Amino acid sequence: MRERDPILVVDDSTSTLEVIRRNLDSQGYRVFTATSVPEAIQRLETADVALVITDLRMPKIGGLDLIRHIRANYADTGVIMITGFASVDSAVSAMREGAEDYLAKPFTDEELQASVARTLEQIRARRAAKSDRRDEPASLPFGIIGNSPAMHHVYRSISKAAATSATVLITGESGTGKELVARAVHYESARAAAPFVAVNCAAIPESLVESELFGHTKGAFTGASTTRAGFFVTADGGTIFLDEIAELAAPTQAKLLRILEDGEVRLVGSDRPRTVDARVIAATNKDLAGLVSKSAFREDLFFRLHVLTIELPPLRERGDDVLLLIHHFIAKFAEPRAGLVPRLTDRALRALQNYHWPGNVRELQNVIQRVLVMSDDDSIDVSDLPSIMRFAIPRERDLQRTLADVERDYIRDVLASVDGNKTRAAEILGIDRKTLREKLNQALG
């Protein structure tokens, strides 16, 4: 770090700004000044500032909020807090939010110069420091990462389900790991040596779903050049996992009910049923009971599926499991890297812990993979995380915008938070995918 690296001084007192500016200018530093936090933010956006010296108490937005903004958006910028209202609490608050040093007014020229030199040296050392690789935590039951009380309840449910051949319904928000739990039930059961066949019901076109699930005979329809076994026949003796079961159309629901009742599959185009022994594990992120009440899902099929239920908790309700998962994904995605594995700073870990994770474990995995790929340093700070996870001082609202403009921007923010996954975005927004597509088309139009 060079002596001429710029320093930004923020204080609502112009006389204080001038005194500090002259002092630091005499030492060879390049100094900018700002009389408010919004003005300081504008300067940070346009200049590569090495150090910010900010007053604690200022009108409207204070120095602590400025520190939070800097720590969340400018990882390599140091901070010194100054105040005429010195107290232990204010000093502790400043240091907790990420200030490197704290000065009580009035301070001497020598005290200021020493603090600036010391802080710049800390930043220099922090940039040069090498972090040790964090060890990956030991795998927990069934290969699932999680040690919270909610997850131990899930483990007990898996053990009970694995001991029987009853149908299982797994519920939970998108991204909570329903397929991982289904695999755990299968591989802990007596069917472990037989096939586990996972089927995403929502990903199969409605015109092909019966053929894919139950198979078809040669010539059953245009393009059926050979007889093909469906997923149920493939899973004979093992387990078939039907993810997003609520997406099945009514005719397919009726055929699935018949299989659950008598264990027979009828290939499309065939008059002869075929007996199969495939355990069914279904999963959904929707309220099946609510769909039944609206006649959108067969009641008799619901009761056939609802024999054993495993409900997965959202990530936001799993406490310190977030940290276990972070370290697990760092170890997983850092393997191809050469050299040291980047370490997450304490601030970055706090930001990840405090985020609400609408996309749950899948979203966390995507975030860790992305920051590791994009990181060029040996540490990852809040500024390296997606913007939605950073603290930011809100800008003044533009009350001249139309409701359609506000809605469009919010939809775009939600899509960005889930990496463009329209299904998950629609769930968060509380609308169906068709409505989301219509709104996106209107925005583009």
Legacy VTK file of the C-alpha trace (Angstrom):
# vtk DataFile Version 3.0
C-alpha trace
ASCII
DATASET POLYDATA
POINTS 445 float
0.000 0.000 0.000
1.540 3.282 -1.067
1.752 6.415 1.055
-0.274 8.326 -1.510
-3.234 5.971 -1.337
-6.364 8.077 -0.900
-8.042 8.622 2.454
-11.665 9.730 2.822
-12.604 11.809 5.880
-16.307 12.028 6.777
-17.612 14.548 9.326
-20.532 16.983 9.392
-18.182 19.623 10.877
-16.320 21.466 8.109
-13.762 22.787 10.597
-12.924 19.256 11.767
-12.606 18.129 8.148
-10.171 20.930 7.395
-7.994 20.191 10.427
-7.720 16.491 9.585
-7.195 17.174 5.892
-4.262 19.534 6.586
-2.711 17.106 9.048
-2.783 14.140 6.677
-1.875 16.210 3.644
1.303 17.271 5.448
2.194 13.583 5.785
1.909 12.976 2.056
-1.539 11.352 2.011
-4.110 12.202 -0.642
-7.258 13.265 1.196
-10.921 13.526 0.158
-13.639 14.903 2.401
-17.402 14.432 2.774
-19.859 16.156 5.106
-22.459 13.358 5.103
-22.749 9.607 4.667
-24.580 9.837 1.285
-21.772 12.071 -0.006
-19.200 9.585 1.319
-20.948 6.709 -0.479
-20.801 8.628 -3.759
-17.060 9.173 -3.231
-16.517 5.478 -2.479
-18.290 4.571 -5.715
-16.001 6.777 -7.803
-12.610 6.506 -6.060
-10.422 3.630 -4.889
-10.261 4.686 -1.222
-7.742 2.918 1.022
-8.967 4.257 4.358
-12.106 5.966 5.657
-12.018 8.151 8.783
-15.583 8.796 9.898
-17.367 10.614 12.677
-19.772 8.559 14.799
-22.708 10.939 15.087
-23.970 12.680 11.970
-27.443 13.843 10.894
-29.859 11.210 9.517
-27.277 8.456 8.842
-24.472 7.861 11.318
-20.973 6.466 11.216
-21.891 2.923 12.314
-24.134 2.501 9.278
-21.316 3.785 7.082
-18.977 1.153 8.582
-21.538 -1.576 7.848
-21.830 -0.347 4.266
-18.050 -0.323 3.806
-17.585 -3.777 5.312
-20.325 -5.211 3.086
-19.146 -3.579 -0.146
-15.457 -2.577 0.146
-13.526 -5.392 1.797
-10.083 -3.827 1.229
-10.955 -0.425 2.731
-9.885 0.312 6.302
-11.968 2.332 8.784
-11.131 4.586 11.736
-14.022 5.857 13.872
-13.732 9.273 15.543
-16.201 10.856 17.957
-16.622 13.597 20.528
-18.998 11.340 22.465
-16.473 8.737 23.542
-17.754 5.758 25.496
-16.859 2.123 25.901
-20.128 1.102 24.216
-19.526 3.245 21.137
-15.972 1.963 20.824
-17.112 -1.641 21.118
-19.890 -1.066 18.578
-17.462 0.485 16.105
-14.976 -2.364 16.424
-17.714 -4.990 16.220
-18.991 -3.522 12.956
-15.502 -3.668 11.472
-13.567 -0.499 12.338
-9.837 -1.069 12.668
-9.308 1.747 15.178
-11.157 4.290 17.324
-10.189 7.859 18.298
-11.903 10.094 20.867
-12.018 13.836 20.230
-9.995 15.854 20.921
-6.982 13.932 19.642
-3.518 15.218 18.845
-1.915 15.326 15.409
0.457 12.602 16.530
-2.396 10.331 17.699
-4.160 10.703 14.357
-0.999 10.044 12.365
-0.169 6.989 14.474
-3.698 5.601 14.067
-3.620 6.078 10.287
-0.179 4.455 9.963
-1.216 1.572 12.221
-4.478 0.965 10.342
-2.819 1.040 6.930
-0.263 -1.466 8.242
-3.096 -3.751 9.450
-4.677 -3.653 6.003
-1.283 -4.415 4.456
-0.817 -7.402 6.753
-4.381 -8.605 6.219
-3.918 -8.640 2.464
-0.648 -10.541 2.751
-1.804 -13.049 5.363
-2.324 -16.638 4.327
-5.244 -18.505 5.833
-5.186 -22.143 6.783
-7.683 -24.420 5.085
-10.697 -25.183 7.258
-11.291 -28.865 7.791
-14.490 -30.331 6.393
-16.784 -31.541 9.183
-17.346 -35.239 9.562
-20.325 -36.583 7.659
-23.442 -36.965 9.761
-26.045 -39.748 9.536
-26.929 -40.997 6.051
-24.311 -38.681 4.496
-26.525 -35.670 5.202
-24.903 -32.527 6.623
-26.788 -31.140 9.615
-26.635 -31.350 13.400
-29.635 -29.229 14.424
-32.525 -30.664 16.487
-34.772 -30.353 13.421
-32.411 -32.507 11.361
-32.061 -35.129 14.108
-35.834 -35.476 13.954
-35.442 -36.073 10.198
-32.778 -38.737 10.864
-35.119 -40.595 13.204
-37.860 -40.457 10.563
-35.466 -41.857 7.933
-34.564 -44.790 10.182
-38.221 -45.597 10.812
-39.098 -45.342 7.111
-36.127 -47.506 6.084
-37.324 -50.293 8.353
-40.563 -50.716 6.376
-41.690 -50.903 2.748
-44.505 -48.381 3.231
-45.000 -45.477 0.860
-43.245 -42.292 2.010
-44.199 -38.669 1.325
-41.385 -36.132 1.765
-42.443 -32.501 2.105
-40.475 -29.295 2.304
-39.538 -26.142 0.441
-37.605 -26.254 -2.802
-33.906 -26.890 -2.239
-34.185 -28.539 1.192
-32.762 -31.878 0.017
-35.781 -34.088 -0.537
-34.019 -36.380 -3.027
-31.083 -36.797 -0.632
-33.502 -37.962 2.068
-35.244 -40.328 -0.380
-31.881 -41.884 -1.249
-31.091 -42.258 2.461
-34.352 -44.149 3.022
-33.606 -46.447 0.070
-29.965 -47.200 0.890
-30.715 -47.803 4.566
-33.502 -50.244 3.648
-33.503 -53.894 2.618
-33.805 -52.713 -1.005
-30.397 -51.026 -1.000
-28.889 -53.430 -3.555
-31.741 -52.823 -6.026
-32.192 -49.753 -8.269
-33.066 -46.279 -7.001
-34.832 -44.420 -9.825
-35.391 -40.671 -9.421
-38.063 -39.016 -11.552
-38.810 -35.285 -11.750
-42.514 -35.305 -12.621
-42.500 -31.608 -13.511
-39.734 -32.061 -16.084
-41.616 -34.601 -18.250
-43.980 -33.194 -20.905
-47.581 -34.098 -20.110
-47.931 -35.948 -23.429
-45.036 -38.265 -22.526
-45.430 -38.720 -18.780
-47.424 -41.994 -18.960
-44.977 -43.499 -21.431
-42.002 -42.453 -19.293
-43.486 -43.743 -16.048
-45.219 -46.908 -17.207
-43.480 -47.753 -20.509
-44.953 -48.381 -23.986
-45.169 -51.085 -26.612
-43.831 -50.867 -30.131
-46.227 -48.889 -32.312
-48.278 -47.559 -29.371
-47.946 -44.053 -30.793
-46.050 -42.193 -33.495
-42.346 -42.534 -32.818
-42.648 -45.656 -30.635
-40.317 -47.753 -32.780
-39.501 -50.219 -29.990
-41.061 -51.487 -26.784
-39.686 -49.546 -23.838
-39.834 -50.262 -20.126
-40.889 -47.261 -18.029
-39.412 -46.010 -14.798
-41.572 -48.283 -12.650
-40.328 -51.415 -14.427
-36.742 -50.152 -14.169
-37.204 -49.716 -10.403
-38.618 -53.255 -9.943
-37.309 -54.630 -6.653
-36.024 -51.215 -5.601
-37.381 -47.704 -5.084
-38.902 -45.124 -7.406
-38.689 -41.515 -6.231
-41.410 -39.282 -7.692
-40.304 -35.693 -7.128
-42.830 -32.853 -7.570
-45.687 -35.339 -7.428
-48.246 -32.509 -7.371
-47.439 -31.738 -11.022
-48.955 -35.005 -12.301
-52.130 -34.573 -14.359
-55.382 -36.219 -13.223
-55.229 -39.196 -15.690
-51.703 -40.044 -14.544
-52.747 -39.736 -10.903
-55.425 -42.374 -11.533
-52.904 -44.807 -13.047
-50.455 -44.192 -10.203
-53.217 -44.973 -7.713
-53.831 -48.316 -9.470
-50.168 -49.242 -9.150
-50.175 -48.424 -5.433
-53.307 -50.494 -4.910
-52.492 -53.664 -6.873
-48.796 -53.400 -7.833
-49.513 -53.700 -11.569
-48.259 -51.546 -14.441
-49.936 -51.418 -17.822
-47.642 -50.283 -20.660
-49.116 -47.728 -23.048
-50.516 -49.734 -25.969
-50.728 -53.012 -24.031
-53.792 -54.843 -22.668
-51.783 -57.039 -20.323
-50.689 -55.697 -16.918
-47.250 -56.398 -15.533
-46.570 -56.892 -11.839
-43.826 -54.712 -10.344
-42.428 -54.465 -6.839
-41.231 -50.884 -6.589
-41.432 -48.925 -3.379
-42.800 -45.432 -3.977
-41.286 -42.374 -2.292
-42.959 -39.135 -3.370
-41.973 -35.548 -2.682
-43.561 -32.139 -3.030
-42.980 -28.540 -2.035
-46.711 -27.833 -2.201
-49.557 -28.306 0.253
-51.123 -31.527 -1.053
-53.953 -31.390 1.472
-54.785 -27.904 0.249
-54.741 -29.106 -3.366
-57.099 -31.931 -2.412
-59.545 -29.441 -0.884
-59.489 -27.532 -4.192
-59.993 -30.754 -6.203
-56.573 -30.213 -7.783
-55.194 -33.532 -6.467
-56.955 -36.868 -5.955
-57.953 -37.454 -2.348
-57.602 -41.244 -2.584
-54.089 -40.910 -4.030
-53.169 -38.415 -1.308
-54.089 -40.930 1.417
-52.158 -43.687 -0.381
-49.057 -41.494 -0.454
-49.526 -40.111 3.033
-48.634 -43.331 4.894
-45.287 -42.159 6.289
-44.336 -38.469 6.127
-40.934 -36.834 6.462
-41.051 -33.029 6.665
-37.789 -31.223 5.890
-37.138 -27.920 7.685
-36.098 -24.833 5.681
-32.460 -23.818 6.055
-33.402 -20.635 7.948
-34.723 -22.848 10.796
-31.610 -25.012 11.083
-29.348 -22.701 13.103
-25.637 -23.493 12.907
-26.218 -26.101 10.182
-25.520 -23.189 7.824
-21.895 -23.150 9.011
-21.546 -26.925 8.654
-22.881 -26.736 5.102
-20.635 -23.790 4.217
-17.499 -25.672 5.261
-18.727 -28.804 3.487
-19.281 -26.956 0.197
-15.970 -25.080 0.489
-14.157 -28.404 0.804
-16.210 -29.883 -2.044
-15.718 -27.108 -4.579
-12.195 -26.118 -3.598
-10.686 -29.504 -4.491
-9.907 -28.605 -8.144
-8.136 -25.406 -7.043
-4.380 -25.238 -6.802
-2.817 -23.812 -3.654
-4.599 -22.583 -0.532
-8.354 -22.686 -0.187
-9.903 -19.234 0.398
-11.205 -18.630 3.920
-14.465 -16.839 4.661
-14.062 -13.898 7.021
-16.134 -13.731 10.179
-18.187 -10.922 8.626
-18.940 -13.037 5.555
-19.962 -15.966 7.746
-22.297 -13.714 9.744
-23.853 -12.401 6.541
-24.441 -15.945 5.302
-25.917 -16.968 8.655
-28.273 -13.976 8.748
-29.547 -14.426 5.179
-33.041 -15.965 4.916
-32.133 -18.495 2.148
-35.359 -18.726 0.102
-33.649 -21.350 -2.064
-32.428 -23.293 0.987
-29.442 -25.681 0.757
-29.387 -25.610 -3.048
-29.044 -21.824 -3.028
-26.267 -21.973 -0.413
-24.388 -24.517 -2.516
-24.658 -22.282 -5.590
-23.448 -19.224 -3.649
-20.372 -20.997 -2.236
-19.468 -22.449 -5.636
-19.802 -19.041 -7.288
-17.689 -17.115 -4.741
-14.953 -19.765 -4.866
-14.825 -19.620 -8.662
-14.758 -15.811 -8.701
-12.334 -15.344 -5.786
-8.762 -14.286 -6.580
-7.703 -13.794 -2.950
-7.014 -16.042 0.006
-10.076 -14.792 1.852
-13.711 -14.125 0.987
-15.412 -11.127 2.583
-18.970 -9.767 2.513
-18.153 -7.708 -0.564
-17.562 -10.962 -2.481
-21.073 -12.245 -1.720
-24.149 -11.551 -3.890
-25.408 -7.997 -3.365
-28.675 -9.214 -1.827
-26.686 -10.556 1.154
-24.782 -7.337 1.871
-25.712 -4.528 4.200
-26.408 -1.347 2.262
-27.703 2.048 3.274
-30.988 2.474 1.411
-31.084 5.184 -1.197
-33.903 7.679 -1.206
-36.988 6.129 -2.771
-38.152 7.412 -6.111
-41.834 8.045 -5.478
-42.401 8.889 -9.128
-42.096 5.249 -10.210
-45.176 3.336 -11.281
-46.347 0.209 -9.452
-45.475 -1.801 -12.571
-41.865 -0.529 -12.406
-41.553 -1.487 -8.730
-43.039 -4.938 -9.399
-40.719 -5.511 -12.366
-37.587 -4.626 -10.370
-38.650 -6.827 -7.449
-39.260 -9.797 -9.750
-35.793 -9.297 -11.239
-34.232 -9.179 -7.750
-35.954 -12.431 -6.757
-34.828 -14.123 -9.980
-31.255 -12.989 -9.348
-31.375 -14.408 -5.797
-32.223 -17.887 -7.132
-29.864 -17.834 -10.127
-32.668 -17.354 -12.642
-34.642 -20.456 -11.602
-38.187 -19.493 -12.623
-39.858 -22.304 -10.671
-38.247 -21.243 -7.398
-38.828 -17.551 -8.149
-42.536 -18.212 -8.735
-42.741 -20.027 -5.393
-41.157 -17.083 -3.555
-43.413 -14.578 -5.338
-46.515 -16.661 -4.602
-47.555 -16.954 -8.242
-47.542 -19.794 -10.756
-44.948 -20.136 -13.501
-47.387 -19.086 -16.205
-48.095 -15.785 -14.422
-44.366 -15.230 -13.928
-43.723 -15.778 -17.644
-46.479 -13.314 -18.514
-45.046 -10.666 -16.198
-41.536 -11.188 -17.610
-42.867 -10.888 -21.162
-44.640 -7.654 -20.215
-41.427 -6.296 -18.696
-39.436 -7.142 -21.821
-42.157 -5.729 -24.039
LINES 1 446
445 0 1 2 3 4 5 6 7 8 9 10 11 12 13 14 15 16 17 18 19 20 21 22 23 24 25 26 27 28 29 30 31 32 33 34 35 36 37 38 39 40 41 42 43 44 45 46 47 48 49 50 51 52 53 54 55 56 57 58 59 60 61 62 63 64 65 66 67 68 69 70 71 72 73 74 75 76 77 78 79 80 81 82 83 84 85 86 87 88 89 90 91 92 93 94 95 96 97 98 99 100 101 102 103 104 105 106 107 108 109 110 111 112 113 114 115 116 117 118 119 120 121 122 123 124 125 126 127 128 129 130 131 132 133 134 135 136 137 138 139 140 141 142 143 144 145 146 147 148 149 150 151 152 153 154 155 156 157 158 159 160 161 162 163 164 165 166 167 168 169 170 171 172 173 174 175 176 177 178 179 180 181 182 183 184 185 186 187 188 189 190 191 192 193 194 195 196 197 198 199 200 201 202 203 204 205 206 207 208 209 210 211 212 213 214 215 216 217 218 219 220 221 222 223 224 225 226 227 228 229 230 231 232 233 234 235 236 237 238 239 240 241 242 243 244 245 246 247 248 249 250 251 252 253 254 255 256 257 258 259 260 261 262 263 264 265 266 267 268 269 270 271 272 273 274 275 276 277 278 279 280 281 282 283 284 285 286 287 288 289 290 291 292 293 294 295 296 297 298 299 300 301 302 303 304 305 306 307 308 309 310 311 312 313 314 315 316 317 318 319 320 321 322 323 324 325 326 327 328 329 330 331 332 333 334 335 336 337 338 339 340 341 342 343 344 345 346 347 348 349 350 351 352 353 354 355 356 357 358 359 360 361 362 363 364 365 366 367 368 369 370 371 372 373 374 375 376 377 378 379 380 381 382 383 384 385 386 387 388 389 390 391 392 393 394 395 396 397 398 399 400 401 402 403 404 405 406 407 408 409 410 411 412 413 414 415 416 417 418 419 420 421 422 423 424 425 426 427 428 429 430 431 432 433 434 435 436 437 438 439 440 441 442 443 444
